[in-house]
Amino acid sequence: MTSVVKSATRTIRIGSRKSQLALVQTYWVREQLQKSFPDINFEVHTMSTQGDKILDVALAKIGDKGLFTKELELGMINQEIDFAVHSLKDLPTNLPEGLTLAAITERENPADALVVHEKYKDKQIDTLPEGAVIGTSSLRRLAQLRNRFPHFTFKDVRGNLNTRLAKLDAGEYDALILAAAGLQRLGMGDRVHQIIPKEISLHAVGQGALGIECRADDQDLISLLKAIEHPETRDRCLAERAFLRDLEGGCQVPIGVNTEIQDGNLTLTGVVASVDGQNIVKDTVTGSANNAEALGTELANLLREQGAKEILEQIFAEIQRGS
Ligand code: DPM
């Protein structure tokens, strides 16, 4: 099969979800590629995913991997689009056969942010009052915050960023925990009240980076996409994804990470927590950034020795029972 890169029309079709954040991210990728390849026509095709349609059910209960990516992946397999732009943290660690993670772009701040109701503008995460209602649908955020702040009330929140912020401003919540990167990309960085310190809560695997997926046999397109890859982000995210894959954790599990690269050495910290925040295992490994994925596997093994498997098995059982 000839690649779209060399076809006569030189139109490359990019698949994107329709959400405001997805479109901002996709158009950013398109702009970067257009600068490097001015003769190619990059066309954006939008698609709805399952995750965009089911808005009233807690994410963890839907439980499906690839909630925000499956329709786009089918589009690639069926040759309707050539590559897809994802928030890397929404892209499962095991891709469908025939597809590959071609490039990872430079990461925004990967940390979570505290966004508060106006009445708490003088508070920080550790000074919010007892019973403060914190909105999050992430088991990862829930578990880590419950461990530190058992006196808060945690409440599910779904919908896009604007919907969530409107609910906060209307007083349905006292604070929200959101990815700093999403707020920044949508020009709402001023809503970031506090960056949650990594000592309190670790971010999701791949958070703040974009993952570009395409057909594994499209070598020309893969080489073209490398133009917008950020090698340091790629090494960090590959270590994080190997860690998650090895623990067989999907996107909706209480697993958090932190990575840093210094002088070619990558330091990976990972946490696995029970949903009630009572049981937490956490450790750190360091090694050459050239062996990023091996470091992820090493950390997964370490945490398994400390009981990570039992914590995760209990969570899967609870989710199946629908609790
Ligand atoms: C995943 C999670 C959430 C998203 C779970 C987690 C947050 C769900 C929620 C896997 N995907 O983080 O533990 O809080 O209800 C999502 C966001 C972004 C990508 C929004 C956010 C933007 C940031 C980025 C939803 N996916 O986390 O606030 O590109 O990293």
Residues whose N, C-alpha, C, O or C-beta is under 5 A from the ligand:
A	BS01	DPM	S87 K89 D90 T136 S137 S138 R140 R141 V157 I177 L178 A179 A181 G182 A204 G206 Q207 G208 A209 C251
